[in-house]
Amino acid sequence: MVTMIELTPHDAGVLSRLVQFHGLPIERRLEILNEIESPDARQVGEAVLDPAKLSEFSEPVRATVNRYQEWLENNKRLARRRRRAIRSR
């Protein structure tokens, strides 16, 4: 198992916004990216913005990006489940 990079609470929160709000205009997403403080977390953000760059980064950075993507998909799945539950009432 590959270890993810260690994130500060600040960088983890910024990356969460970057991943979750993928529909924002690129200018706004770049502003969010610029809030990241650590170089490793910055690489995660760059890979989120441009998945073609993912192979350029270390395995821990790739593992972190993959984990954020899994988190996003899980959130989407849970939101769909909640909407179905509300409609079926």
C-alpha distances in whole Angstrom, upper triangle without the diagonal:
4,6,9,13,15,18,21,23,25,23,21,24,25,22,22,26,25,23,25,28,28,31,33,35,33,35,34,30,31,33,30,27,30,29,26,26,23,23,19,20,22,20,18,22,23,20,21,25,24,22,23,22,18,18,20,17,14,10,10,13,12,9,12,15,13,13,16,17,16,18,21,21,21,23,26,25,26,29,30,30,32,35,35,36,38,40,41,42
4,6,10,12,15,19,21,23,20,18,22,23,19,20,24,23,21,23,26,26,29,31,32,30,32,31,28,28,30,27,24,27,26,23,23,20,19,15,16,19,17,15,19,20,17,18,22,22,19,20,19,15,15,16,13,10,7,6,10,9,7,9,12,11,11,15,16,15,17,20,20,21,23,25,25,27,29,30,31,33,35,36,37,39,41,41,43
4,7,9,12,15,17,20,17,16,19,20,17,19,22,21,20,22,25,25,29,30,31,29,31,30,26,26,28,25,22,25,24,20,20,17,17,13,14,17,15,14,17,19,17,18,22,22,20,21,19,16,16,17,14,11,8,6,9,10,7,8,12,12,11,14,16,15,16,19,21,21,23,25,25,26,29,30,31,32,35,36,36,38,41,41,43
4,6,9,13,14,16,14,12,16,16,14,15,18,18,16,19,22,21,25,26,28,26,27,26,23,23,24,21,19,21,20,17,17,14,14,10,11,14,12,10,14,16,14,15,18,19,17,19,17,14,15,16,12,10,8,5,6,8,5,5,9,9,8,11,13,13,14,17,18,18,20,22,23,24,26,28,29,30,32,34,35,36,38,39,41
4,6,10,12,14,11,11,14,15,13,14,18,17,16,19,22,21,25,25,27,25,26,25,21,21,22,19,17,18,18,14,14,11,11,7,8,11,10,9,12,14,14,15,18,19,18,20,17,14,16,15,12,10,9,5,6,9,8,6,10,12,11,12,15,16,16,18,20,21,22,24,26,26,28,30,31,32,34,36,36,38,40,41,43
4,7,10,12,10,9,13,14,13,14,17,17,17,20,22,23,26,26,28,26,27,25,22,22,22,19,17,18,17,13,12,10,11,8,8,12,13,11,14,16,16,17,20,21,20,23,20,18,19,19,15,13,13,9,10,13,11,9,12,14,13,13,17,17,17,19,22,21,22,25,26,26,28,31,31,32,34,36,36,38,40,42,43
4,6,8,6,6,9,10,10,11,14,14,15,17,19,20,24,23,25,23,24,22,19,19,19,16,14,15,13,10,10,8,10,8,7,10,12,10,12,15,15,15,18,20,20,22,20,18,20,20,16,15,15,11,11,14,13,10,12,15,13,12,16,17,16,17,21,21,20,23,25,25,26,29,30,30,32,35,35,36,38,40,41
4,5,5,6,9,10,11,12,14,15,16,18,20,21,25,24,26,24,24,22,19,19,19,15,15,15,12,10,9,8,12,11,9,12,14,13,14,17,18,18,20,22,23,25,23,21,23,23,19,18,19,15,14,17,16,13,15,18,16,15,19,20,18,19,23,22,22,25,27,26,27,30,31,31,33,36,36,36,39,41,41
4,6,5,6,9,10,10,13,14,15,16,18,20,23,22,25,24,24,21,19,19,18,15,15,16,12,11,11,11,15,14,11,14,16,15,15,18,19,18,20,23,23,26,24,23,25,25,22,21,21,18,16,19,18,14,16,18,16,14,18,19,16,18,21,21,20,23,25,24,24,28,29,28,30,33,33,33,36,38,38
4,5,5,6,9,10,11,12,14,15,17,19,22,20,22,21,21,18,16,16,15,12,12,12,9,8,8,10,13,13,10,12,15,14,13,17,18,17,18,21,22,25,23,22,25,24,21,21,22,19,17,20,19,15,16,19,17,15,19,20,18,18,22,22,20,23,26,25,25,28,30,29,31,34,34,34,37,39,39
4,5,5,6,8,10,10,12,14,15,17,20,19,20,19,19,17,14,14,14,10,10,10,8,5,7,7,10,10,7,9,11,10,10,13,14,14,15,18,19,22,20,18,21,21,18,18,19,15,13,16,16,12,13,16,15,13,16,18,16,17,20,21,20,22,25,24,25,28,29,29,30,33,34,34,36,39,39
4,6,5,6,9,10,10,12,14,16,19,18,21,20,20,18,15,16,16,12,12,13,11,9,10,11,13,11,8,11,13,10,10,14,15,13,15,18,18,22,20,18,21,21,18,18,18,15,13,15,14,10,11,14,12,10,13,15,12,14,17,17,16,19,21,21,21,25,26,25,27,30,30,31,34,35,36
4,5,5,6,9,10,10,12,14,17,16,19,18,19,16,14,15,14,10,11,13,10,9,11,13,15,14,11,13,15,13,12,15,16,14,16,19,20,23,22,20,24,24,21,21,21,18,16,18,17,13,14,16,14,11,14,16,13,13,17,17,15,18,21,20,20,23,25,24,26,29,29,29,32,34,34
4,5,5,6,9,10,11,12,15,14,16,15,15,12,10,11,10,7,8,9,7,7,10,11,13,13,9,10,13,11,9,12,14,12,13,16,18,21,19,19,22,22,19,20,21,18,15,17,17,14,13,16,15,12,14,17,14,14,18,19,17,19,22,22,21,24,26,26,27,30,31,31,33,35,36
4,5,5,6,8,10,11,14,14,16,15,16,13,10,12,12,8,8,11,9,8,11,11,13,12,8,9,11,8,6,10,11,9,11,14,14,18,16,15,19,19,16,17,18,15,12,14,14,10,9,12,11,8,11,13,12,11,15,16,15,17,20,20,20,23,25,25,26,29,30,30,32,34,35
4,5,5,6,8,10,13,13,16,16,17,14,12,14,14,10,11,14,12,11,14,15,16,15,11,13,14,11,10,13,13,10,12,16,16,20,19,17,21,21,19,20,20,17,15,15,15,11,11,13,11,7,10,12,9,9,13,13,12,14,17,17,16,19,21,21,22,25,26,26,28,31,32
4,5,5,6,8,11,10,13,13,14,11,9,12,11,8,9,12,11,11,15,16,18,17,13,13,15,13,10,13,14,11,12,16,17,20,20,19,22,23,21,22,22,20,17,18,18,15,13,15,14,11,12,14,12,10,14,15,13,14,18,18,17,20,22,21,22,25,26,26,28,31,32
4,6,6,6,10,9,11,10,12,9,6,9,10,7,7,11,10,10,14,15,16,15,12,11,13,10,7,10,11,8,8,12,13,17,16,16,19,20,18,20,20,18,15,16,16,13,11,14,14,10,11,14,12,11,14,16,14,15,19,19,18,21,23,23,24,27,28,28,30,32,34
4,6,6,9,10,13,12,15,13,9,12,13,10,10,14,14,13,16,17,17,16,13,13,13,10,8,11,10,7,8,12,12,16,16,14,18,19,18,19,19,17,14,14,14,12,9,11,11,7,7,10,9,7,10,12,11,12,15,16,16,18,20,21,21,24,26,26,28,30,31
4,6,8,10,13,14,16,13,11,14,15,12,13,16,15,15,19,20,21,19,16,16,17,14,12,15,14,10,12,15,15,19,19,18,22,23,21,23,22,21,18,17,17,15,12,13,13,9,9,11,9,6,10,11,9,10,13,14,13,15,18,18,18,21,22,23,24,27,28
4,5,6,9,11,13,10,8,12,13,10,12,15,15,16,19,21,21,21,17,17,18,15,12,15,15,11,11,14,15,19,19,19,23,24,23,24,24,23,20,20,20,17,15,16,16,12,12,15,13,10,13,15,12,12,16,16,15,17,20,19,19,22,24,24,25,28,29
4,6,8,9,12,10,8,11,13,11,12,15,16,16,20,21,21,20,17,16,17,14,11,13,13,9,8,11,12,16,17,16,20,21,21,23,23,22,19,18,19,17,14,15,16,12,11,14,13,10,12,15,13,13,16,18,16,18,21,21,21,23,26,26,26,29,31
4,7,8,11,10,9,12,14,13,14,17,18,19,23,24,24,24,21,19,20,18,15,16,16,12,11,14,15,18,19,20,23,24,24,26,26,26,22,22,23,20,17,18,19,16,14,17,16,13,14,17,15,14,17,19,17,18,21,21,20,23,25,25,25,29,30
4,6,8,6,6,10,11,10,12,15,16,17,21,23,23,23,20,18,19,18,14,15,16,13,11,14,16,19,20,20,24,25,24,27,27,26,23,23,24,21,18,20,21,17,16,20,18,15,17,20,18,17,20,21,19,21,24,24,23,26,28,27,28,31,33
4,5,5,6,9,10,11,13,15,16,18,22,23,23,24,21,19,20,19,15,15,17,14,11,14,16,19,19,21,24,24,24,27,28,28,24,24,26,23,20,22,23,20,19,22,21,18,20,23,21,20,24,25,23,24,28,27,26,29,32,31,31,34,36
4,5,5,6,9,10,10,12,14,16,19,21,20,21,18,16,17,16,13,12,14,12,8,11,14,16,16,18,21,21,21,24,26,25,21,21,24,21,18,21,22,19,18,22,21,18,21,24,22,21,25,26,25,26,29,29,29,31,34,33,34,37,39
4,5,5,6,9,10,11,13,15,18,21,20,21,19,16,18,18,14,13,16,14,11,14,17,19,18,20,24,23,23,26,28,27,23,24,26,23,21,23,24,21,21,25,24,21,24,26,24,24,28,29,27,29,32,32,31,34,36,35,36,39,41
4,5,5,6,9,10,11,14,17,19,20,21,18,16,18,17,13,14,16,14,11,15,18,20,20,21,25,24,23,26,27,26,23,23,25,22,20,22,23,19,20,23,21,19,22,24,22,22,25,26,24,26,29,29,28,32,33,32,34,37,38
4,5,5,6,9,10,12,15,17,17,18,15,13,14,13,9,10,12,10,8,11,14,17,16,17,21,20,20,22,24,23,19,19,21,18,16,19,19,16,16,20,18,16,19,21,20,20,23,24,23,25,28,28,27,30,32,32,33,36,37
4,5,5,6,9,10,14,15,15,16,14,11,13,13,9,9,12,11,8,11,15,16,15,17,20,19,19,22,23,22,19,19,22,19,17,20,21,18,18,22,21,19,22,24,23,23,27,28,26,28,31,31,31,34,36,36,37,40,41
4,5,5,7,10,13,15,16,17,15,12,15,15,11,12,15,14,12,15,18,20,19,20,23,22,21,24,26,24,21,22,24,21,19,22,22,19,20,24,22,20,24,26,24,24,28,28,27,29,32,31,32,35,36,36,37,40,41
4,5,5,7,11,14,15,15,12,11,13,13,9,11,14,12,11,14,17,19,18,19,22,21,20,22,23,22,18,20,21,18,16,19,19,16,17,20,19,17,21,22,20,21,25,25,24,27,29,29,29,32,33,33,35,38,39
4,5,6,9,11,11,12,9,7,10,10,6,8,11,10,9,12,14,17,15,16,19,18,16,19,20,19,15,17,18,15,14,17,18,15,16,20,19,17,21,23,21,22,26,26,26,28,30,30,31,34,35,35,37,39,41
4,5,8,10,11,13,11,8,11,12,9,10,14,13,12,15,18,20,17,18,21,20,18,20,23,21,17,19,21,18,17,21,21,18,20,23,22,21,24,26,25,26,29,30,29,31,34,33,34,37,38,38,40,43,44
4,6,10,11,13,10,9,13,13,10,12,15,14,14,17,19,22,20,20,23,22,20,21,23,21,18,20,21,18,17,21,20,17,20,23,21,20,24,25,23,25,28,28,28,30,33,32,33,36,37,37,39,41,42
4,6,8,9,7,6,10,10,8,10,13,13,13,16,18,20,18,18,21,19,17,18,20,17,14,17,18,15,14,18,18,15,18,21,19,19,23,24,23,24,27,28,27,30,32,32,33,36,37,37,39,42,42
4,7,9,7,7,11,12,11,13,16,16,16,19,20,22,20,19,22,20,17,18,20,17,15,18,19,16,17,20,20,18,21,23,22,22,26,26,25,28,30,30,30,33,35,35,36,39,40,40,42,45,45
4,6,5,6,9,10,11,12,14,15,17,18,19,21,18,17,20,17,15,15,17,14,12,16,17,14,15,18,18,17,20,22,21,22,25,26,26,28,31,31,31,34,36,36,37,40,41,41,43,45,46
4,6,5,6,9,10,10,12,14,15,16,17,19,15,15,17,14,12,12,15,13,11,14,16,14,14,18,18,17,20,22,22,23,26,27,27,29,31,32,32,35,37,37,38,41,42,43,45,47,48
4,5,5,7,9,10,11,13,15,15,16,17,14,13,14,13,9,9,11,9,7,11,12,10,11,14,15,14,17,19,19,20,23,24,24,26,29,29,30,33,34,35,36,39,40,41,43,44,46
4,5,5,6,9,10,11,13,14,15,17,14,13,16,14,11,12,13,11,8,11,12,9,10,13,13,12,15,17,16,17,20,21,21,23,26,26,27,30,31,32,33,35,36,37,39,41,43
4,5,5,6,9,10,11,12,14,15,12,12,15,13,11,12,15,13,10,12,14,12,11,15,15,14,16,19,18,19,22,23,23,24,27,28,28,31,33,33,34,37,38,38,40,43,44
4,5,5,6,9,10,10,11,12,9,9,11,9,7,9,11,10,7,9,12,10,9,13,14,13,15,18,18,18,21,23,23,24,27,28,29,31,33,33,34,37,38,39,41,43,44
4,5,5,6,9,10,10,12,10,8,11,11,8,10,11,9,6,7,9,7,6,10,11,9,11,14,14,15,17,19,19,21,23,24,25,27,29,30,31,33,35,35,37,39,41
4,5,5,6,9,10,12,11,10,14,13,11,13,15,13,10,11,13,10,8,12,13,10,12,15,15,14,17,19,19,20,23,24,24,26,28,29,30,32,34,34,36,38,40
4,5,5,6,8,10,8,8,12,11,10,13,15,14,10,11,14,12,10,13,15,13,14,17,18,17,19,22,22,22,25,27,26,28,31,31,32,34,36,37,38,40,42
4,5,5,5,7,6,5,9,9,8,11,12,12,9,8,11,10,7,10,12,11,11,15,16,15,17,20,20,20,23,25,25,27,29,30,31,33,35,36,37,39,41
4,6,6,9,9,8,12,13,12,14,14,14,10,10,12,10,7,9,11,9,9,12,13,12,14,17,17,17,20,22,22,23,26,27,27,29,31,32,33,35,37
4,6,9,9,10,13,13,13,16,17,17,13,13,15,14,10,13,15,12,12,16,16,14,16,19,19,19,22,24,23,25,27,28,28,31,33,33,34,37,39
4,5,6,7,11,11,12,15,16,17,13,12,15,15,11,13,16,14,13,17,18,16,18,21,21,21,23,26,25,26,29,30,31,33,35,36,36,39,41
4,5,5,8,10,11,14,14,15,12,10,13,13,9,10,14,13,11,14,16,15,16,19,20,19,22,24,24,25,28,29,30,31,34,35,35,37,40
4,6,7,9,11,14,15,17,14,12,15,15,12,13,17,16,15,18,20,19,19,23,24,23,25,28,28,28,31,33,33,35,37,38,39,41,43
4,6,5,7,11,13,14,11,10,14,14,11,13,16,16,15,18,20,19,21,24,24,24,27,29,29,30,33,34,35,36,39,40,40,43,45
4,5,6,9,9,11,8,6,10,11,8,10,13,13,13,15,17,17,18,21,22,23,24,27,27,28,31,32,33,35,37,38,39,41,43
4,6,8,9,11,10,8,11,13,11,12,15,16,15,18,20,20,21,24,25,26,27,30,31,31,33,35,36,37,40,41,42,44,46
4,7,9,12,10,9,13,14,13,14,17,18,18,20,22,22,24,26,27,28,30,32,33,34,36,38,38,40,42,43,44,46,48
4,7,8,6,7,10,11,10,12,15,15,16,18,20,21,22,24,26,27,28,30,31,33,35,36,37,39,41,42,43,45,47
4,6,5,6,9,10,11,12,14,16,17,19,20,21,23,25,26,27,29,31,32,33,35,36,38,40,41,43,44,46,47
4,5,5,6,9,10,10,12,14,15,16,18,20,21,22,24,26,27,28,30,32,33,34,36,37,39,41,42,43,45
4,5,5,6,9,10,10,12,14,15,16,18,20,21,23,25,26,27,29,30,31,33,35,36,37,39,41,42,44
4,5,5,6,9,10,11,12,14,15,17,19,20,21,23,25,26,27,29,30,32,33,35,36,38,39,41,43
4,5,5,6,9,10,11,12,14,15,17,18,20,21,23,24,26,27,29,30,32,33,35,36,38,39,41
4,5,5,6,9,10,10,12,14,15,16,18,20,21,22,24,26,27,29,30,32,33,35,36,38,39
4,5,5,6,9,10,11,12,14,15,17,19,20,21,23,25,26,27,29,31,32,33,35,36,38
4,5,5,6,9,10,11,12,14,15,17,19,20,21,23,25,26,27,29,30,32,33,35,37
4,5,5,6,9,10,11,12,14,15,16,18,20,21,23,24,26,27,29,30,32,33,35
4,5,5,6,9,10,10,12,14,15,16,18,20,21,22,24,26,27,29,30,32,33
4,5,5,6,9,10,11,12,14,15,17,19,20,21,23,25,26,27,29,30,32
4,5,5,6,9,10,11,12,14,15,17,18,20,21,23,24,26,27,29,31
4,5,5,6,9,10,11,12,14,15,17,18,20,21,23,24,26,27,29
4,6,5,6,9,10,11,12,14,15,16,18,20,21,23,25,26,28
4,5,5,6,9,10,11,12,14,15,17,19,20,21,23,25,26
4,5,5,6,9,10,11,12,14,15,17,18,20,21,23,25
4,5,5,6,9,10,11,12,14,15,17,18,20,21,23
4,5,5,6,9,10,11,12,14,15,17,18,20,22
4,5,5,6,9,10,11,12,14,15,17,19,21
4,5,5,6,9,10,11,12,14,16,17,19
4,5,5,6,9,10,11,12,14,15,17
4,5,5,6,9,10,11,12,14,16
4,5,5,6,9,10,11,12,15
4,5,5,6,9,10,11,13
4,5,5,6,9,10,11
4,5,5,6,9,10
4,5,5,6,9
4,6,5,7
4,6,6
4,6
4
